[in-house]
């Protein structure tokens, strides 16, 4: 996968999926440890989150190659996979800074009249 448009799309999808899988895992952990009713949420979302986590790291490496990220940016992307929902935040910031292959759009005022 070397087409920058496809890499951008996959990075955005996987970053959002990783954040969503965190939500499922956190809900599962809450149910497991607070009301102590079932471990089913953790058993379901644990492996899902783990798989998406690995996919996020791999797509981050692909994005590094496709967009020429520095190691600092790549390590920030990796670090974003640790706290809940940070991959979604990193994706938004990276997109706005043009790190996903598309420069930020400049706001051009309409001519008066």
Beta strands, then each sheet from edge to edge (+ up, - down):
end
